[in-house]
Amino acid sequence: MTETTAPSYEQALDQLRRIVQQLESGQQGLEQSLQLFEQGIDLTRFCDDKLKSVEDRVKILLARHQSPEGV
């Protein structure tokens, strides 16, 4: 995934859900399953990175709110 084509967190999560459904159906061959699995891993990492970024931002905002300088 490149910066210019990166999906939103919600889009990535939706795509990940579809991949899981496809894999659980068992309708794909080995190569297709492996490709879907790789896409799922990439999407999982993307979502994890997004969540960590948001968590960091929340921590910064909370720290500002709790410190006297942030008021």
PDB file as gemmi writes it, atoms N, CA and C in Angstrom:
CRYST1    1.000    1.000    1.000  90.00  90.00  90.00 P 1                      
ATOM      1  N   MET A   1       0.832  -1.183   0.000  1.00  0.00           N  
ATOM      2  CA  MET A   1       0.000   0.000   0.000  1.00  0.00           C  
ATOM      3  C   MET A   1       0.878   1.247   0.000  1.00  0.00           C  
ATOM      4  N   THR A   2       0.598   2.125  -0.927  1.00  0.00           N  
ATOM      5  CA  THR A   2       1.356   3.359  -0.978  1.00  0.00           C  
ATOM      6  C   THR A   2       0.565   4.464  -0.307  1.00  0.00           C  
ATOM      7  N   GLU A   3       1.247   5.553  -0.001  1.00  0.00           N  
ATOM      8  CA  GLU A   3       0.606   6.679   0.678  1.00  0.00           C  
ATOM      9  C   GLU A   3      -0.571   7.225  -0.124  1.00  0.00           C  
ATOM     10  N   THR A   4      -0.440   7.288  -1.457  1.00  0.00           N  
ATOM     11  CA  THR A   4      -1.479   7.909  -2.271  1.00  0.00           C  
ATOM     12  C   THR A   4      -2.709   7.014  -2.412  1.00  0.00           C  
ATOM     13  N   THR A   5      -2.560   5.715  -2.240  1.00  0.00           N  
ATOM     14  CA  THR A   5      -3.687   4.812  -2.412  1.00  0.00           C  
ATOM     15  C   THR A   5      -4.111   4.144  -1.109  1.00  0.00           C  
ATOM     16  N   ALA A   6      -3.597   4.600   0.009  1.00  0.00           N  
ATOM     17  CA  ALA A   6      -3.921   3.983   1.294  1.00  0.00           C  
ATOM     18  C   ALA A   6      -5.399   4.192   1.608  1.00  0.00           C  
ATOM     19  N   PRO A   7      -6.074   3.111   1.985  1.00  0.00           N  
ATOM     20  CA  PRO A   7      -7.488   3.246   2.345  1.00  0.00           C  
ATOM     21  C   PRO A   7      -7.632   3.852   3.728  1.00  0.00           C  
ATOM     22  N   SER A   8      -8.836   4.234   4.065  1.00  0.00           N  
ATOM     23  CA  SER A   8      -9.095   4.665   5.434  1.00  0.00           C  
ATOM     24  C   SER A   8      -9.065   3.424   6.320  1.00  0.00           C  
ATOM     25  N   TYR A   9      -9.016   3.640   7.623  1.00  0.00           N  
ATOM     26  CA  TYR A   9      -9.036   2.524   8.568  1.00  0.00           C  
ATOM     27  C   TYR A   9     -10.296   1.690   8.349  1.00  0.00           C  
ATOM     28  N   GLU A  10     -11.425   2.345   8.196  1.00  0.00           N  
ATOM     29  CA  GLU A  10     -12.698   1.651   8.037  1.00  0.00           C  
ATOM     30  C   GLU A  10     -12.736   0.838   6.748  1.00  0.00           C  
ATOM     31  N   GLN A  11     -12.191   1.396   5.671  1.00  0.00           N  
ATOM     32  CA  GLN A  11     -12.141   0.669   4.405  1.00  0.00           C  
ATOM     33  C   GLN A  11     -11.245  -0.560   4.517  1.00  0.00           C  
ATOM     34  N   ALA A  12     -10.097  -0.386   5.165  1.00  0.00           N  
ATOM     35  CA  ALA A  12      -9.171  -1.503   5.333  1.00  0.00           C  
ATOM     36  C   ALA A  12      -9.803  -2.596   6.189  1.00  0.00           C  
ATOM     37  N   LEU A  13     -10.498  -2.214   7.239  1.00  0.00           N  
ATOM     38  CA  LEU A  13     -11.136  -3.185   8.111  1.00  0.00           C  
ATOM     39  C   LEU A  13     -12.243  -3.936   7.364  1.00  0.00           C  
ATOM     40  N   ASP A  14     -13.002  -3.232   6.551  1.00  0.00           N  
ATOM     41  CA  ASP A  14     -14.052  -3.866   5.752  1.00  0.00           C  
ATOM     42  C   ASP A  14     -13.444  -4.853   4.758  1.00  0.00           C  
ATOM     43  N   GLN A  15     -12.365  -4.444   4.120  1.00  0.00           N  
ATOM     44  CA  GLN A  15     -11.684  -5.322   3.166  1.00  0.00           C  
ATOM     45  C   GLN A  15     -11.128  -6.558   3.883  1.00  0.00           C  
ATOM     46  N   LEU A  16     -10.600  -6.364   5.066  1.00  0.00           N  
ATOM     47  CA  LEU A  16     -10.079  -7.476   5.857  1.00  0.00           C  
ATOM     48  C   LEU A  16     -11.204  -8.460   6.214  1.00  0.00           C  
ATOM     49  N   ARG A  17     -12.353  -7.937   6.570  1.00  0.00           N  
ATOM     50  CA  ARG A  17     -13.509  -8.811   6.874  1.00  0.00           C  
ATOM     51  C   ARG A  17     -13.903  -9.650   5.667  1.00  0.00           C  
ATOM     52  N   ARG A  18     -13.895  -9.024   4.477  1.00  0.00           N  
ATOM     53  CA  ARG A  18     -14.239  -9.767   3.252  1.00  0.00           C  
ATOM     54  C   ARG A  18     -13.217 -10.863   2.974  1.00  0.00           C  
ATOM     55  N   ILE A  19     -11.946 -10.559   3.203  1.00  0.00           N  
ATOM     56  CA  ILE A  19     -10.897 -11.558   2.988  1.00  0.00           C  
ATOM     57  C   ILE A  19     -11.091 -12.741   3.933  1.00  0.00           C  
ATOM     58  N   VAL A  20     -11.383 -12.453   5.188  1.00  0.00           N  
ATOM     59  CA  VAL A  20     -11.616 -13.524   6.168  1.00  0.00           C  
ATOM     60  C   VAL A  20     -12.793 -14.390   5.722  1.00  0.00           C  
ATOM     61  N   GLN A  21     -13.860 -13.772   5.258  1.00  0.00           N  
ATOM     62  CA  GLN A  21     -15.023 -14.535   4.785  1.00  0.00           C  
ATOM     63  C   GLN A  21     -14.645 -15.429   3.603  1.00  0.00           C  
ATOM     64  N   GLN A  22     -13.847 -14.888   2.682  1.00  0.00           N  
ATOM     65  CA  GLN A  22     -13.427 -15.675   1.524  1.00  0.00           C  
ATOM     66  C   GLN A  22     -12.569 -16.862   1.960  1.00  0.00           C  
ATOM     67  N   LEU A  23     -11.647 -16.618   2.866  1.00  0.00           N  
ATOM     68  CA  LEU A  23     -10.785 -17.701   3.330  1.00  0.00           C  
ATOM     69  C   LEU A  23     -11.587 -18.753   4.089  1.00  0.00           C  
ATOM     70  N   GLU A  24     -12.535 -18.309   4.900  1.00  0.00           N  
ATOM     71  CA  GLU A  24     -13.346 -19.254   5.664  1.00  0.00           C  
ATOM     72  C   GLU A  24     -14.266 -20.084   4.773  1.00  0.00           C  
ATOM     73  N   SER A  25     -14.625 -19.552   3.618  1.00  0.00           N  
ATOM     74  CA  SER A  25     -15.509 -20.290   2.714  1.00  0.00           C  
ATOM     75  C   SER A  25     -14.813 -21.519   2.131  1.00  0.00           C  
ATOM     76  N   GLY A  26     -13.502 -21.464   2.016  1.00  0.00           N  
ATOM     77  CA  GLY A  26     -12.754 -22.596   1.476  1.00  0.00           C  
ATOM     78  C   GLY A  26     -12.924 -22.793  -0.018  1.00  0.00           C  
ATOM     79  N   GLN A  27     -13.423 -21.786  -0.714  1.00  0.00           N  
ATOM     80  CA  GLN A  27     -13.688 -21.906  -2.147  1.00  0.00           C  
ATOM     81  C   GLN A  27     -12.480 -21.590  -3.025  1.00  0.00           C  
ATOM     82  N   GLN A  28     -11.419 -21.039  -2.442  1.00  0.00           N  
ATOM     83  CA  GLN A  28     -10.250 -20.647  -3.209  1.00  0.00           C  
ATOM     84  C   GLN A  28      -9.237 -21.785  -3.234  1.00  0.00           C  
ATOM     85  N   GLY A  29      -8.447 -21.771  -4.281  1.00  0.00           N  
ATOM     86  CA  GLY A  29      -7.343 -22.711  -4.363  1.00  0.00           C  
ATOM     87  C   GLY A  29      -6.201 -22.254  -3.468  1.00  0.00           C  
ATOM     88  N   LEU A  30      -5.155 -23.043  -3.446  1.00  0.00           N  
ATOM     89  CA  LEU A  30      -4.023 -22.765  -2.575  1.00  0.00           C  
ATOM     90  C   LEU A  30      -3.367 -21.416  -2.885  1.00  0.00           C  
ATOM     91  N   GLU A  31      -3.102 -21.152  -4.150  1.00  0.00           N  
ATOM     92  CA  GLU A  31      -2.436 -19.894  -4.514  1.00  0.00           C  
ATOM     93  C   GLU A  31      -3.308 -18.688  -4.193  1.00  0.00           C  
ATOM     94  N   GLN A  32      -4.588 -18.780  -4.506  1.00  0.00           N  
ATOM     95  CA  GLN A  32      -5.514 -17.676  -4.207  1.00  0.00           C  
ATOM     96  C   GLN A  32      -5.615 -17.470  -2.701  1.00  0.00           C  
ATOM     97  N   SER A  33      -5.658 -18.557  -1.949  1.00  0.00           N  
ATOM     98  CA  SER A  33      -5.727 -18.458  -0.483  1.00  0.00           C  
ATOM     99  C   SER A  33      -4.476 -17.791   0.066  1.00  0.00           C  
ATOM    100  N   LEU A  34      -3.339 -18.154  -0.473  1.00  0.00           N  
ATOM    101  CA  LEU A  34      -2.086 -17.541  -0.021  1.00  0.00           C  
ATOM    102  C   LEU A  34      -2.058 -16.056  -0.335  1.00  0.00           C  
ATOM    103  N   GLN A  35      -2.532 -15.688  -1.517  1.00  0.00           N  
ATOM    104  CA  GLN A  35      -2.583 -14.270  -1.900  1.00  0.00           C  
ATOM    105  C   GLN A  35      -3.529 -13.499  -0.966  1.00  0.00           C  
ATOM    106  N   LEU A  36      -4.683 -14.074  -0.677  1.00  0.00           N  
ATOM    107  CA  LEU A  36      -5.628 -13.428   0.235  1.00  0.00           C  
ATOM    108  C   LEU A  36      -5.028 -13.296   1.631  1.00  0.00           C  
ATOM    109  N   PHE A  37      -4.333 -14.337   2.066  1.00  0.00           N  
ATOM    110  CA  PHE A  37      -3.697 -14.302   3.380  1.00  0.00           C  
ATOM    111  C   PHE A  37      -2.669 -13.180   3.455  1.00  0.00           C  
ATOM    112  N   GLU A  38      -1.860 -13.043   2.408  1.00  0.00           N  
ATOM    113  CA  GLU A  38      -0.858 -11.968   2.372  1.00  0.00           C  
ATOM    114  C   GLU A  38      -1.526 -10.597   2.411  1.00  0.00           C  
ATOM    115  N   GLN A  39      -2.600 -10.438   1.670  1.00  0.00           N  
ATOM    116  CA  GLN A  39      -3.338  -9.173   1.692  1.00  0.00           C  
ATOM    117  C   GLN A  39      -3.887  -8.914   3.089  1.00  0.00           C  
ATOM    118  N   GLY A  40      -4.381  -9.956   3.721  1.00  0.00           N  
ATOM    119  CA  GLY A  40      -4.907  -9.826   5.074  1.00  0.00           C  
ATOM    120  C   GLY A  40      -3.842  -9.396   6.065  1.00  0.00           C  
ATOM    121  N   ILE A  41      -2.653  -9.964   5.941  1.00  0.00           N  
ATOM    122  CA  ILE A  41      -1.540  -9.577   6.820  1.00  0.00           C  
ATOM    123  C   ILE A  41      -1.202  -8.105   6.611  1.00  0.00           C  
ATOM    124  N   ASP A  42      -1.132  -7.674   5.350  1.00  0.00           N  
ATOM    125  CA  ASP A  42      -0.835  -6.260   5.056  1.00  0.00           C  
ATOM    126  C   ASP A  42      -1.904  -5.343   5.643  1.00  0.00           C  
ATOM    127  N   LEU A  43      -3.164  -5.718   5.489  1.00  0.00           N  
ATOM    128  CA  LEU A  43      -4.249  -4.902   6.022  1.00  0.00           C  
ATOM    129  C   LEU A  43      -4.237  -4.879   7.548  1.00  0.00           C  
ATOM    130  N   THR A  44      -3.913  -6.005   8.154  1.00  0.00           N  
ATOM    131  CA  THR A  44      -3.827  -6.065   9.614  1.00  0.00           C  
ATOM    132  C   THR A  44      -2.741  -5.136  10.127  1.00  0.00           C  
ATOM    133  N   ARG A  45      -1.599  -5.151   9.477  1.00  0.00           N  
ATOM    134  CA  ARG A  45      -0.500  -4.252   9.871  1.00  0.00           C  
ATOM    135  C   ARG A  45      -0.900  -2.795   9.676  1.00  0.00           C  
ATOM    136  N   PHE A  46      -1.554  -2.508   8.558  1.00  0.00           N  
ATOM    137  CA  PHE A  46      -2.008  -1.148   8.277  1.00  0.00           C  
ATOM    138  C   PHE A  46      -2.957  -0.665   9.377  1.00  0.00           C  
ATOM    139  N   CYS A  47      -3.940  -1.510   9.727  1.00  0.00           N  
ATOM    140  CA  CYS A  47      -4.908  -1.137  10.768  1.00  0.00           C  
ATOM    141  C   CYS A  47      -4.223  -0.977  12.120  1.00  0.00           C  
ATOM    142  N   ASP A  48      -3.308  -1.866  12.415  1.00  0.00           N  
ATOM    143  CA  ASP A  48      -2.573  -1.781  13.678  1.00  0.00           C  
ATOM    144  C   ASP A  48      -1.780  -0.480  13.758  1.00  0.00           C  
ATOM    145  N   ASP A  49      -1.114  -0.119  12.665  1.00  0.00           N  
ATOM    146  CA  ASP A  49      -0.346   1.131  12.638  1.00  0.00           C  
ATOM    147  C   ASP A  49      -1.267   2.341  12.822  1.00  0.00           C  
ATOM    148  N   LYS A  50      -2.424   2.307  12.164  1.00  0.00           N  
ATOM    149  CA  LYS A  50      -3.384   3.409  12.309  1.00  0.00           C  
ATOM    150  C   LYS A  50      -3.838   3.543  13.759  1.00  0.00           C  
ATOM    151  N   LEU A  51      -4.170   2.415  14.389  1.00  0.00           N  
ATOM    152  CA  LEU A  51      -4.622   2.445  15.776  1.00  0.00           C  
ATOM    153  C   LEU A  51      -3.527   2.949  16.713  1.00  0.00           C  
ATOM    154  N   LYS A  52      -2.302   2.526  16.487  1.00  0.00           N  
ATOM    155  CA  LYS A  52      -1.195   2.999  17.319  1.00  0.00           C  
ATOM    156  C   LYS A  52      -0.996   4.500  17.153  1.00  0.00           C  
ATOM    157  N   SER A  53      -1.147   4.982  15.937  1.00  0.00           N  
ATOM    158  CA  SER A  53      -1.007   6.410  15.683  1.00  0.00           C  
ATOM    159  C   SER A  53      -2.082   7.203  16.421  1.00  0.00           C  
ATOM    160  N   VAL A  54      -3.304   6.718  16.363  1.00  0.00           N  
ATOM    161  CA  VAL A  54      -4.398   7.395  17.058  1.00  0.00           C  
ATOM    162  C   VAL A  54      -4.178   7.335  18.568  1.00  0.00           C  
ATOM    163  N   GLU A  55      -3.741   6.191  19.057  1.00  0.00           N  
ATOM    164  CA  GLU A  55      -3.468   6.057  20.491  1.00  0.00           C  
ATOM    165  C   GLU A  55      -2.402   7.055  20.935  1.00  0.00           C  
ATOM    166  N   ASP A  56      -1.357   7.215  20.138  1.00  0.00           N  
ATOM    167  CA  ASP A  56      -0.306   8.184  20.464  1.00  0.00           C  
ATOM    168  C   ASP A  56      -0.862   9.605  20.503  1.00  0.00           C  
ATOM    169  N   ARG A  57      -1.720   9.932  19.541  1.00  0.00           N  
ATOM    170  CA  ARG A  57      -2.314  11.261  19.507  1.00  0.00           C  
ATOM    171  C   ARG A  57      -3.192  11.505  20.730  1.00  0.00           C  
ATOM    172  N   VAL A  58      -3.953  10.487  21.132  1.00  0.00           N  
ATOM    173  CA  VAL A  58      -4.808  10.615  22.312  1.00  0.00           C  
ATOM    174  C   VAL A  58      -3.957  10.829  23.557  1.00  0.00           C  
ATOM    175  N   LYS A  59      -2.858  10.096  23.671  1.00  0.00           N  
ATOM    176  CA  LYS A  59      -1.964  10.257  24.819  1.00  0.00           C  
ATOM    177  C   LYS A  59      -1.407  11.675  24.885  1.00  0.00           C  
ATOM    178  N   ILE A  60      -1.043  12.222  23.745  1.00  0.00           N  
ATOM    179  CA  ILE A  60      -0.522  13.589  23.694  1.00  0.00           C  
ATOM    180  C   ILE A  60      -1.604  14.576  24.123  1.00  0.00           C  
ATOM    181  N   LEU A  61      -2.798  14.388  23.605  1.00  0.00           N  
ATOM    182  CA  LEU A  61      -3.895  15.289  23.972  1.00  0.00           C  
ATOM    183  C   LEU A  61      -4.223  15.200  25.458  1.00  0.00           C  
ATOM    184  N   LEU A  62      -4.227  14.002  25.993  1.00  0.00           N  
ATOM    185  CA  LEU A  62      -4.503  13.840  27.421  1.00  0.00           C  
ATOM    186  C   LEU A  62      -3.406  14.468  28.267  1.00  0.00           C  
ATOM    187  N   ALA A  63      -2.162  14.310  27.830  1.00  0.00           N  
ATOM    188  CA  ALA A  63      -1.048  14.903  28.568  1.00  0.00           C  
ATOM    189  C   ALA A  63      -1.154  16.431  28.554  1.00  0.00           C  
ATOM    190  N   ARG A  64      -1.530  17.001  27.432  1.00  0.00           N  
ATOM    191  CA  ARG A  64      -1.706  18.454  27.336  1.00  0.00           C  
ATOM    192  C   ARG A  64      -2.832  18.921  28.250  1.00  0.00           C  
ATOM    193  N   HIS A  65      -3.895  18.162  28.273  1.00  0.00           N  
ATOM    194  CA  HIS A  65      -5.047  18.518  29.071  1.00  0.00           C  
ATOM    195  C   HIS A  65      -4.734  18.457  30.579  1.00  0.00           C  
ATOM    196  N   GLN A  66      -3.886  17.534  30.961  1.00  0.00           N  
ATOM    197  CA  GLN A  66      -3.577  17.345  32.371  1.00  0.00           C  
ATOM    198  C   GLN A  66      -2.467  18.269  32.874  1.00  0.00           C  
ATOM    199  N   SER A  67      -1.667  18.792  31.947  1.00  0.00           N  
ATOM    200  CA  SER A  67      -0.582  19.667  32.391  1.00  0.00           C  
ATOM    201  C   SER A  67      -1.055  21.111  32.462  1.00  0.00           C  
ATOM    202  N   PRO A  68      -0.519  21.900  33.400  1.00  0.00           N  
ATOM    203  CA  PRO A  68      -0.935  23.305  33.529  1.00  0.00           C  
ATOM    204  C   PRO A  68      -0.611  24.132  32.287  1.00  0.00           C  
ATOM    205  N   GLU A  69       0.457  23.769  31.560  1.00  0.00           N  
ATOM    206  CA  GLU A  69       0.836  24.532  30.358  1.00  0.00           C  
ATOM    207  C   GLU A  69      -0.163  24.368  29.233  1.00  0.00           C  
ATOM    208  N   GLY A  70      -0.894  23.237  29.214  1.00  0.00           N  
ATOM    209  CA  GLY A  70      -1.829  22.963  28.142  1.00  0.00           C  
ATOM    210  C   GLY A  70      -3.145  23.691  28.276  1.00  0.00           C  
ATOM    211  N   VAL A  71      -3.355  24.383  29.378  1.00  0.00           N  
ATOM    212  CA  VAL A  71      -4.632  25.062  29.612  1.00  0.00           C  
ATOM    213  C   VAL A  71      -4.599  26.466  29.094  1.00  0.00           C  
TER     214      VAL A  71                                                      
END                                                                             
